[in-house]
Amino acid sequence: MKSKDFPCTLCGKSLCSGFSLQRHIACIHDSKKMHTCLHCLRLFASNYHLRRHSDSKHTLVKRIKCLRGCNALFASKEARNYHHRFQHEGMRYTCRAVGCGLGFCSAAALKKHGQKPHVAVLRSLQTQVEKQRCKIAKLEAILKTYGMKSDE
């Protein structure tokens, strides 16, 4: 096992070698994106990230099998793991906003969903409020015909 003797002065992460530290700084902190995808021209900080992108987005060969035996094949372990969480573990995270109840397979997906206002829910509530106002107006009209006020 390698010792981690090369700490990053920017974030404190310890790395195994001077080369790893330089690569870490270039990829994470300097955002030097020098590797270009030949399919879509997207830029990446490292060849590893380019290969991972290319394998998951542009490769037709899918060699990684689902661990649960459902015969699904994937180009990357990340895609397989997402499939596993989504298809086999179910939606463990549920939005608790009034009237929403959507399910998500990760806490991050639920958090991202929660950052957006629940427009449909708000519109539904607004519609319900408007219906109640109409009912109140009709009742007030009936009371008025009998010479009564709604606050009596």
Backbone bond lengths (Angstrom), bond angles and torsions (degrees), N, CA, C in turn:
res aa  C-N    CA-C-N  psi(-1)  N-CA   C-N-CA  omega(-1)  CA-C   N-CA-C  phi
1 M - - - 1.464 - - 1.529 109.22 -
2 K 1.300 116.75 134.34 1.454 121.68 -179.27 1.521 110.17 -81.03
3 S 1.320 115.68 144.45 1.459 118.64 175.12 1.526 107.84 -86.95
4 K 1.292 115.50 152.47 1.467 120.34 -178.04 1.527 108.29 -101.76
5 D 1.334 114.58 92.28 1.460 120.63 -174.62 1.521 113.90 -104.74
6 F 1.333 117.75 4.40 1.454 120.78 -174.34 1.529 110.53 -120.86
7 P 1.347 117.53 86.06 1.470 119.49 -178.80 1.532 112.00 -79.05
8 C 1.321 114.73 143.22 1.464 121.07 175.67 1.530 107.69 -78.87
9 T 1.313 116.50 127.68 1.473 120.31 -179.27 1.528 111.98 -74.83
10 L 1.339 117.15 -14.80 1.461 120.91 -178.15 1.528 113.33 -88.05
11 C 1.338 116.72 -36.20 1.468 118.64 -177.05 1.526 113.58 -129.18
12 G 1.336 117.68 -9.72 1.457 120.54 177.75 1.520 115.30 88.91
13 K 1.313 118.79 -4.26 1.469 121.21 179.72 1.518 109.06 -66.18
14 S 1.345 116.52 136.35 1.459 121.33 178.13 1.516 110.08 -96.48
15 L 1.331 115.51 134.17 1.465 120.57 -179.94 1.521 110.31 -120.86
16 C 1.352 115.82 165.51 1.466 122.55 -171.45 1.526 114.26 -80.17
17 S 1.337 117.23 -24.62 1.468 118.99 -175.41 1.518 109.70 -149.73
18 G 1.310 114.49 166.80 1.451 119.98 176.91 1.519 111.39 -64.25
19 F 1.348 116.33 -36.63 1.460 120.68 177.74 1.527 110.30 -63.45
20 S 1.335 116.53 -44.63 1.474 120.59 178.92 1.520 110.82 -61.83
21 L 1.329 116.35 -38.82 1.468 120.44 178.26 1.526 110.36 -64.37
22 Q 1.336 117.33 -44.91 1.467 120.38 178.97 1.524 111.03 -62.37
23 R 1.337 116.26 -43.24 1.462 120.49 179.40 1.529 110.33 -64.73
24 H 1.335 117.07 -40.28 1.457 121.83 178.05 1.525 110.43 -60.44
25 I 1.310 117.21 -48.35 1.473 121.21 -179.19 1.526 110.55 -62.52
26 A 1.346 116.66 -43.76 1.469 120.20 -179.70 1.529 111.35 -64.29
27 C 1.342 117.09 -42.50 1.467 120.64 -175.62 1.521 113.25 -78.53
28 I 1.315 116.32 -41.92 1.466 120.47 -172.26 1.524 112.71 -92.23
29 H 1.319 116.79 -44.96 1.469 119.43 -171.36 1.529 114.56 -99.53
30 D 1.325 117.94 -36.75 1.463 120.06 -177.59 1.525 112.84 -87.82
31 S 1.321 116.42 -18.38 1.469 122.42 -178.94 1.522 112.52 52.25
32 K 1.337 115.85 40.39 1.459 119.99 175.46 1.522 107.23 -80.07
33 K 1.307 116.25 109.96 1.459 121.21 -178.38 1.518 108.41 -105.12
34 M 1.335 114.70 97.25 1.458 120.16 -174.71 1.530 112.53 -110.37
35 H 1.334 118.61 -0.90 1.458 121.65 -178.71 1.527 108.52 -108.42
36 T 1.333 116.28 121.34 1.456 122.15 -174.27 1.513 111.40 -108.45
37 C 1.314 116.02 133.66 1.460 121.51 174.69 1.529 107.92 -75.01
38 L 1.313 116.51 126.42 1.463 121.03 -177.94 1.528 112.29 -74.40
39 H 1.327 117.39 -16.63 1.461 121.02 -179.29 1.528 112.47 -84.38
40 C 1.347 116.25 -44.55 1.471 119.29 -173.50 1.532 113.38 -124.59
41 L 1.326 117.44 -0.87 1.466 124.63 177.65 1.531 114.10 67.79
42 R 1.315 117.36 15.57 1.467 120.92 175.98 1.532 108.67 -71.47
43 L 1.332 116.83 144.45 1.462 122.15 -176.68 1.525 111.30 -100.83
44 F 1.344 115.64 145.20 1.462 122.00 -179.46 1.517 110.16 -134.66
45 A 1.331 115.61 151.63 1.456 121.55 -177.89 1.520 112.16 -77.77
46 S 1.325 117.89 -25.15 1.468 119.62 -178.52 1.520 110.36 -139.13
47 N 1.317 114.94 157.75 1.449 120.77 177.47 1.537 110.19 -64.39
48 Y 1.334 116.22 -34.09 1.470 120.26 177.61 1.527 110.89 -59.29
49 H 1.334 116.56 -47.51 1.462 120.40 -179.50 1.530 111.33 -66.38
50 L 1.330 116.77 -36.52 1.466 120.85 175.99 1.526 110.08 -62.89
51 R 1.338 117.16 -47.30 1.467 121.21 179.92 1.518 111.19 -61.70
52 R 1.331 116.35 -43.10 1.465 120.45 179.04 1.529 110.83 -61.61
53 H 1.330 117.24 -44.40 1.460 122.36 177.05 1.528 110.78 -60.90
54 S 1.325 115.81 -49.94 1.462 120.57 -177.55 1.522 111.53 -61.85
55 D 1.332 116.35 -41.90 1.464 120.33 179.17 1.522 111.81 -63.54
56 S 1.323 116.50 -39.34 1.468 118.47 -175.50 1.527 112.98 -84.63
57 K 1.329 118.35 -28.56 1.464 120.51 -174.37 1.527 114.51 -103.66
58 H 1.331 117.65 -30.39 1.455 119.50 -170.89 1.531 114.86 -120.78
59 T 1.323 118.58 -3.58 1.455 120.80 -176.87 1.521 111.29 -94.28
60 L 1.306 115.01 132.87 1.461 119.93 176.75 1.527 111.10 -86.00
61 V 1.327 116.64 -20.88 1.458 120.97 -179.59 1.525 108.90 -79.77
62 K 1.300 115.06 122.79 1.459 120.74 -179.93 1.520 107.72 -125.42
63 R 1.334 115.51 108.77 1.463 120.92 -173.09 1.518 114.25 -107.53
64 I 1.304 117.85 -12.60 1.470 120.07 -175.19 1.520 109.23 -90.59
65 K 1.334 115.53 122.03 1.467 121.62 -175.72 1.521 111.05 -90.03
66 C 1.321 115.21 152.36 1.457 121.75 174.22 1.525 108.30 -65.45
67 L 1.318 116.30 137.43 1.467 121.04 -178.78 1.523 112.85 -72.62
68 R 1.314 117.19 -17.97 1.465 121.16 -177.40 1.527 113.13 -94.12
69 G 1.337 117.34 4.01 1.456 120.93 175.06 1.517 115.58 74.28
70 C 1.327 118.46 29.88 1.467 120.26 179.77 1.532 111.47 -92.03
71 N 1.327 117.70 8.62 1.469 124.85 177.60 1.528 114.42 69.53
72 A 1.312 118.74 9.73 1.460 121.15 176.08 1.526 108.80 -76.71
73 L 1.326 116.72 142.73 1.463 122.80 179.19 1.520 109.74 -120.62
74 F 1.339 116.09 148.12 1.453 121.44 -175.33 1.515 111.37 -136.97
75 A 1.329 116.56 154.30 1.452 122.33 178.56 1.523 111.39 -84.33
76 S 1.342 117.76 -20.81 1.464 120.38 -178.26 1.521 110.67 -141.38
77 K 1.315 114.95 157.49 1.465 120.02 177.01 1.528 110.48 -66.11
78 E 1.336 115.89 -34.59 1.463 119.38 179.25 1.527 110.87 -61.25
79 A 1.345 116.20 -42.47 1.463 120.16 179.07 1.524 110.60 -65.64
80 R 1.337 116.95 -40.17 1.456 120.66 177.83 1.526 110.83 -63.47
81 N 1.331 116.35 -43.70 1.464 119.89 -179.10 1.524 111.47 -64.60
82 Y 1.334 116.99 -38.04 1.459 120.21 176.81 1.528 109.98 -64.12
83 H 1.332 116.12 -45.30 1.458 121.03 177.52 1.526 110.20 -57.73
84 H 1.308 115.53 -44.74 1.467 120.01 -178.32 1.519 110.89 -60.16
85 R 1.329 116.78 -47.47 1.471 120.23 -179.76 1.526 110.58 -63.38
86 F 1.332 116.07 -42.42 1.455 120.46 -174.00 1.528 112.56 -75.89
87 Q 1.326 116.43 -44.48 1.460 120.04 -173.92 1.528 113.95 -88.70
88 H 1.314 117.05 -36.31 1.459 119.19 -170.61 1.526 114.02 -105.08
89 E 1.304 117.90 -28.46 1.466 119.69 178.19 1.517 111.55 -92.73
90 G 1.300 116.75 -19.12 1.455 120.07 -179.59 1.516 112.22 83.00
91 M 1.291 114.06 -175.59 1.454 120.94 -176.86 1.521 108.26 -96.59
92 R 1.320 115.09 95.90 1.460 120.45 -174.85 1.519 113.48 -84.06
93 Y 1.317 117.65 -13.72 1.460 121.51 -176.89 1.526 109.11 -114.38
94 T 1.320 116.54 123.39 1.459 121.64 -175.79 1.519 110.03 -119.11
95 C 1.331 116.05 135.97 1.456 121.13 176.29 1.520 108.47 -71.95
96 R 1.319 116.38 129.09 1.465 121.07 -177.05 1.524 113.25 -99.78
97 A 1.325 116.91 10.72 1.462 119.80 177.38 1.526 108.87 -64.88
98 V 1.316 116.62 144.39 1.459 121.90 -177.65 1.526 110.17 -55.99
99 G 1.312 116.28 122.92 1.450 121.64 176.86 1.512 116.11 80.46
100 C 1.346 119.07 2.86 1.461 120.49 -177.62 1.527 110.82 -94.72
101 G 1.326 117.91 -81.72 1.453 121.85 177.14 1.513 116.35 72.67
102 L 1.343 119.27 13.05 1.462 120.65 178.15 1.526 110.01 -65.46
103 G 1.334 116.00 147.13 1.455 121.44 -179.38 1.516 111.70 -106.06
104 F 1.337 115.89 148.43 1.461 122.06 -179.80 1.517 109.41 -137.08
105 C 1.343 115.01 152.07 1.451 119.56 -177.04 1.524 112.28 -90.80
106 S 1.314 118.68 -7.09 1.461 120.43 178.10 1.520 110.10 -142.45
107 A 1.332 114.67 154.03 1.460 120.15 177.79 1.529 110.21 -64.88
108 A 1.329 117.02 -34.44 1.463 120.62 179.68 1.526 110.97 -64.26
109 A 1.331 117.20 -40.75 1.467 120.35 179.33 1.525 110.57 -66.30
110 L 1.329 116.70 -39.84 1.470 120.52 177.08 1.522 110.38 -63.78
111 K 1.322 116.87 -42.49 1.468 120.77 -179.94 1.529 110.46 -63.26
112 K 1.337 116.46 -42.48 1.468 120.50 178.51 1.529 110.38 -62.71
113 H 1.325 116.50 -41.84 1.459 121.54 177.56 1.529 110.27 -61.55
114 G 1.326 116.43 -41.13 1.462 121.52 -177.45 1.511 113.81 -68.04
115 Q 1.326 117.27 -17.18 1.458 120.33 179.17 1.517 111.98 -75.61
116 K 1.339 116.34 -18.74 1.458 120.67 179.08 1.528 108.60 -94.30
117 P 1.324 117.54 139.17 1.467 117.90 177.41 1.521 110.34 -67.36
118 H 1.289 115.92 146.54 1.457 121.21 179.83 1.519 108.76 -81.52
119 V 1.335 115.95 76.86 1.455 123.00 -173.73 1.527 111.07 -59.10
120 A 1.321 116.96 -45.36 1.466 120.08 -178.36 1.525 110.55 -62.84
121 V 1.319 116.42 -40.80 1.461 120.62 179.69 1.525 109.92 -66.11
122 L 1.330 115.83 -43.43 1.460 119.61 179.76 1.534 111.14 -63.34
123 R 1.336 116.50 -39.78 1.465 119.76 178.25 1.529 110.65 -65.22
124 S 1.317 116.67 -40.07 1.459 120.99 178.96 1.524 110.25 -62.24
125 L 1.331 116.26 -45.02 1.472 120.02 178.31 1.525 110.97 -63.92
126 Q 1.328 116.35 -39.63 1.466 120.44 178.88 1.529 110.23 -62.73
127 T 1.325 116.71 -41.04 1.465 121.46 178.31 1.526 110.41 -62.72
128 Q 1.345 116.08 -42.85 1.463 120.07 179.19 1.526 111.14 -62.71
129 V 1.335 116.28 -41.18 1.463 120.57 179.06 1.526 109.74 -63.58
130 E 1.332 117.26 -42.59 1.462 120.78 179.78 1.531 111.02 -63.77
131 K 1.326 117.23 -38.92 1.470 120.49 177.27 1.524 110.58 -63.20
132 Q 1.328 116.16 -41.66 1.468 119.57 179.00 1.531 110.62 -64.69
133 R 1.336 116.65 -39.30 1.467 119.85 177.74 1.527 110.85 -62.06
134 C 1.325 116.56 -39.38 1.480 120.51 177.80 1.525 110.65 -63.24
135 K 1.323 116.55 -43.01 1.467 120.46 178.89 1.523 110.57 -62.35
136 I 1.322 116.08 -42.75 1.468 120.38 179.48 1.526 110.17 -63.18
137 A 1.336 116.42 -43.42 1.472 120.16 179.42 1.533 110.67 -61.19
138 K 1.348 117.30 -40.98 1.463 120.96 178.77 1.526 110.86 -64.72
139 L 1.330 116.41 -42.83 1.473 120.09 178.56 1.524 110.96 -64.16
140 E 1.325 116.72 -40.90 1.464 119.93 177.92 1.527 110.98 -62.61
141 A 1.343 116.80 -37.79 1.469 120.51 178.00 1.526 110.83 -64.74
142 I 1.334 116.14 -40.53 1.473 120.20 178.06 1.513 110.35 -64.13
143 L 1.343 116.40 -45.64 1.462 120.27 179.19 1.528 111.07 -61.66
144 K 1.323 116.56 -37.99 1.454 121.36 -179.31 1.537 110.93 -64.38
145 T 1.334 116.48 -37.00 1.463 119.23 179.38 1.526 111.38 -64.99
146 Y 1.309 117.22 -26.08 1.473 121.32 177.16 1.515 112.33 -96.03
147 G 1.322 115.83 8.08 1.452 119.56 176.62 1.523 114.07 76.51
148 M 1.300 116.39 21.07 1.468 120.42 -179.90 1.530 109.43 -109.78
149 K 1.317 114.66 156.31 1.457 120.45 175.84 1.518 108.80 -105.24
150 S 1.325 116.28 154.65 1.467 120.66 -176.32 1.516 112.63 -71.16
151 D 1.327 118.32 -18.00 1.460 119.37 -179.13 1.523 112.16 -92.16
152 E 1.327 118.48 4.71 1.469 121.19 -179.73 1.510 110.87 -83.45
